[in-house]
């Protein structure tokens, strides 16, 4: 790792500002966008939409069932090594296409950048930096949904380090992502094992009695909307849970939610409270690791007896379809504590519930520990991204033709100010970078 660090440092002076448009005159770079409608992503053939480009990878719930279509290759057919960039909603998210998805077809929400490996790898990293995200936000249009054009990506300036520096960063980010995926998969399997143990006990003969949720838990409907949260919450702050933060969680344990608010703004629920929301595909449940408060569309559920927590959690997961049928509104998104109280749940005797709690707790403790390790890895990744932005300095808008340089004022993209250190002083690399551009 020391050798790689020296490589990264040594290449700092050689980082030149360029763009895809400029590099196309020097290298073999091809850019296009998908042409299939988003509805095509629901077909059994191999189709990649913006929904599946997440966390630097292409995901698909049907990855083992899908195969490339039998139609002839088109401009939107993905090749191994292509960079797939999201153009709609989560604009700027990107993933390198692997052999697993080569031959699949991209939808309109995906931009395709086909270039030599160093360029594609570096652009995937650069698009995650604060500088790139700020630039993309400036150019996003939002007629219906946040959208960025492929032409904007072609013109967007980016620094280009030497190949050995790109290789060092690519290896570092790849290892971070591999470790995160491993931890995530292990945590998910731990929860799924607890699911299986619950199902085995719940289905044992003779059948257990059932109880309404109102008799075994205290559900509480959340209040307020995300847009009503103040931009800067006063201290102390707590996590705020919105319905969309519960959808498609890889692991139900959440170290920290996306939103935060004042502790006095709503009812605060302790760590371990179940946060539940619904959608047409079922109930979505998370277990916060910190105090949290739910917004409208989320129900906080706490068992009357603490030791019933894991039985209740897995019982609610097993009743996903029943919970969705209690919800109202379009796509079953409106769930309330009043409706949830009517839910009938399997409720064995106290001894069985306590024994299950003792069995499930180590599995959930492992999942929580692995989620905390993932959070640490993400913090390391963010530090590297801020370091890359600082090394890039201030990017001037590059021009492809020398005679055009006087026609427009150069556009600058500044590095966002870093967080202050514990001593209240700016980091040395930031001071050095600032002196170089004053």
N, C-alpha and C positions, 0 to 999 in steps of 0.2 A: 504493500500500500504506500510505503514511503517513496518508492520509485515513481508510482503513478502520480503522487502529489507533486513531486518535482517536475514531472512532465507538464502537469496542468499549470504550475506556476511559471515555468519557463516559456510557455506559449503566450503569456499575457500580452506582450508587446506586439505580437503579430496578428491580433484580432482585428480584421478589417471589416468595415460595414459593407454589406452587399444586399442583394435581394434575389428572389427567384427569377425575376425578369432579367436582371443583369447576368446571373449565372447561366441562363438559357443561351446566351451568346457565346459562352465559353465551354459549356458542358452539354451533355445529352440529357436534358430534363424535359419531362412530359407532364402536363397538368390537364386534368379534366374533372368532370363531376358525374355522378350517377344520373341515370335517366328513369329508373323505375319509380313509380309512386310508392309512398310509404306503406300503403295497404299490401304491397307485394311482399313485405317482410313477414306477413302471416302465412304465406304459402310454404309448402313443404320443401321447395327447392332452396338451394343455398343463396340467401339474400342477406346483405349487410346493410342495416339502417343505422341512424345516429343512436338509437336506443342501445345497440350492442357495442358501441365504442366507449369503453369506460376503463378508468384506471390504467391507461396505457396498453390495453389489450382489447381484442375483439371477443366479445362474449356472445353466447347464444344458448338459450334453454334447450335447443334441439340439436346441439352440436354433434351428438352421436347418431342422430337420425337423418340429418340433412346431407345432401350431396349437391354438387354443382348441377345446374340444369343441363339438359341435352342440347340447348340452343347453341348456335355458333357464337364464338367469343365476340364481344363488342368493345367499344371504347370504355365501358363501365365495368368490364371484367377485371377483377383484382388479380395481381400477380404477387408472388412472394417477394418481399422487400419493399413493396409500395407503402407509402404513408397515407393512411386514411384519416382525413380531417373532418370533424363535425362542423357543418355550416349552419345548422339550425338548432335553436334552443341552447344546448351546452356548447356554444361556439368555441372553437379552438381546441377542444379535446381531440386527441389523436392517438393512433395506434399503428404499429408496424404490422403488415400482413405477413403471417407465417404460412408454412406449407399447408397447415390445417384449413386455411380459408382461401388459399389460392384457387382461382377459377370461380369464386363466388361473384355475384353481381351486386354493385352498389346502388343504393337509392339516391334520389335527388338531394337528400340532406347530407351526402358525403362528397367531399372533395378528394381527388386522388392526385398524389404527387409521386411521380416515378422518376427516380434519380439514382446516381451511384450511392452505394451504402453509406458513405460518410455524410453526405448531405441529408439523406432521409433520417438517419439516426440523430444527427445534430438538430434538425428541425423539430423532431419529436420532443427533444429535451428543451429546446429554446421556447417552444410554444407554452411550456408550463411555467416560465419565469414571470415574475411580477411585471417586468417591462413589457413583455409580449402580451400578457393579459390586459394591461392598461391600454396598449395600442389597439388591441382588438375591440375593447369596450368603446373606444372613441369612434370606431368605424361601424359598429353594429347598428343595423336598422331594425325597427320593431313595429312593422305594420300590423302583424298578427302575432308573430313570435320573433324573439331575437334571431337575427339572420346576418351572416357575413357573406360577401361574394367571393368567388374564387379569384377574381381580378384583384381584390384587396389583398389576399394572401400573396399573390404574385408580386405586388408592389411593396409589401411590408418589409422594412429594413431589418436585417439581423446580422449579428457579428459572426464571422467564420474563423474559428481557431484552426491551428495546424492539425493534420490528420491524427498525430499521436495524442494530442489533447482530447480530440473527439473520442478516440478509442478508450482513453482513460475514463472519461465521464460516462460513456456508454456502458462500460463494464461496471462502474460503481452503481449507476441507476438500475442496471439489470439485476445485480445481486440484491439490492434493496427490494425490488419488486418480487424476485423469486422467494426471498425470505418472508415477505408479507403474505404471498400466496400460500406458502407452506403453513404459516401460523393460522391463516384464515381457514384453510381446509381442515386443519386439525381441530380448531375450535368448533367449527360447524359439525364435525363428526362427533365430538363430545356431546353436543346438545342433541344430535340425532340419536345417539345411544340412549340418552336419558328419555327421549321420546319413546323409543322402543320398549324400555323397561316400564314406562307408564302404561303403554298400550297393553303389555302383557298382564300387568296387574289389574287394569281396568276391565279386561275381558275374562278374568278368571271366574270360575263357577264356585258356589252359586253367585248369581248376579248381585252386585252391590246396589244399595238404595240410591236414589237420586235426590238432589236438593235444588231449590232455586238459588241462583247466584246471590240473591238478596239475603239469604240466610247464612251464607258462608263468607261473604266479602262485602266491601264497601266501595262501590263504583262512584266516581265523581266526574261529571262532564266538564270539559275544559271551556274556557271563555276567551273571547277576543280573537282577533285575526292577526296574521303576520304583519300586514301593512300598518296596524295600529301600534306596533312596538316603537318606542322612541329610538332614534338613530344611535344615541349614546346613552346606555343605561347607567344609572348611578350605582355606586357600590353600596352594599355587596350585590353581586349578580348571581343568578342561577340559570340553569339550562331551561330553554323554552322549547316545547315539543310541538311541531306542526305535523299535520297528517302525512305530508309527502316525505318527511324525514323517517317515517316508519316503513315505507314501501321498499321492497327488494333489499332489505338488509341481509348481508351474507351471514351475519352472526347476530342474534338478538341482544347480546350485551353491548351497550354503547358507552364508550369512555367519555365522550363529550359530544353534545349536539351542536348543530350548526348555528342556532340562534341562542341569544342570551337576553335576559331582562332583569329588571329590578326585583329583588326578593319580596318587596312590598306590593308588587303589582297584581299578584294572584295567589291562590293557595299553593303552598310549597309542599311537595310530597317527598318523603325521604328516599334515599337510594334503595333500589330493589322493588319499588312500586311498578306494577305492570302498566305500560302505556299502550293502549289499543286503538287502532283505527280500522276502517273497513274500506274495501273497494270491491268491484265486481268479481275479482279473482280470489276473494276471501278476506279473512281477518289478518292483520299484521300487528305483531306484538313485540315490544322491546322492553329491556330491563335496564334503566339508567344506572350508571355507576356513581352519579352525583345527584344532589337534590334537584328536582325539576318541577315545572308546572306545565300543564297541557293547554293548548289553544283549542278553539272550537273545532269539532270533528275528531277530537282525541278524548278517550275516556281513561282516567287513572283508576286502576283497580288494586285495592289492597285487601289481603285476606284478614279476617277477624283474628285468627290465630297465626302468629308469625311462622310457625313450623308447617303450616299448610301452604306456604308460598310456592314451593316447587310443584306440588301436586296440582294446585290451581293453575299455574303457568302452563303445564303440559296438558291439562284438561282443556283449557281454552284453546290451545293450539290444535288439539284433536277435534274441537267443535267449530272449526273455521267456517264451514258451510252454514251451520246453524246460526252462527253469529251474523253472517252476512244477510241472511234472510230476515233478521230483526231490524236491519238498517233501512233507511228510507232515502229518498232523493235519487238523482240521476247517478247511475252506476253504483248504487248502494254505498255512498260515501257519508251519509248522515247517520251516525250511531250516537246514542245517548245512554246515560246511566239508567234512565227509566226503562228503556227497552232492554238493556242488558240484564237488568235485575230479574227479568222473566225467564232467562236462559236456564234450562235444566242441565245440571252437571252430575256426573257420576261421583259419589262421595262415600268411599269405604270407611271403615271404623277408624278411630283415632290412632290405634296401634299401627295399622297398615300405612296410614298417611305419614306418621312419624318415621317409620322404617324406610319409606320411600325417600323422605327428606334426607335421611342420613346417607342413602345410596346416591342420590342425585347431586348433593352438595359438592363432593369432590370433582365431579364432572363439570359443574358450572364454575367452580373455582378455577379449574384449568382453563376453561374458555375465557374467563375474565382476565386471567394472567396473560394469555396469548393476545387478547385484544389490547392490553396495555403495551405489549411488546410491539404490536403493529403501530400504535400511536407513536412510540419512540422512533420507529423507522421512518414514519411519515414526517416527524419533526426533523430528522436528519436530512431527508430529501428536500424539505423546504429550505433548510440552511444552505444546502448545495445550490439550490436554485437562486437564492438571494446572492450567493457568492458569484455565480455566473453573471447575474445582472450587474453586479458591481464591477466585475472585470470588464464587462462590455462598455461601461461608461455611458456617455450620452451619444445616442445614435442619430446621425444626420440622415435626412432622406436622400438616398442615393439617386443619381440620375443616369439613365442609360446612355444618353447622348451628351457630349461635352457642350454643344451649342445651346442646350436647353437650360444650362445651369443658371443663367441670368434671368430666365423668364419667371421663375417662381421663388419665393423666399424659402430657404431650407426649413424643413419641419423637424423639430427635435423631439426625441422621446427620452425623457429623463428617467434615471433609476429612482424608484420609490425610496423614500428615506427609510433606513433600517430601524428596527427597534433599538431603544437605548439599552445599554448594558446595565448590570446591577450597580455599577459605580456611577452611572449617569453620564458616562463619556461615550462618544461615538467610537466604533471600532477603528483600528488603525487603517484597515483596507479602505474604509469609507473616506477617511480624512485624506489619504493618499490620492484616491480617485477624484475627490472634490478639488484638491489643489491642482490636479492636472487639467481641470476644465474651467477654472476660474480665469 
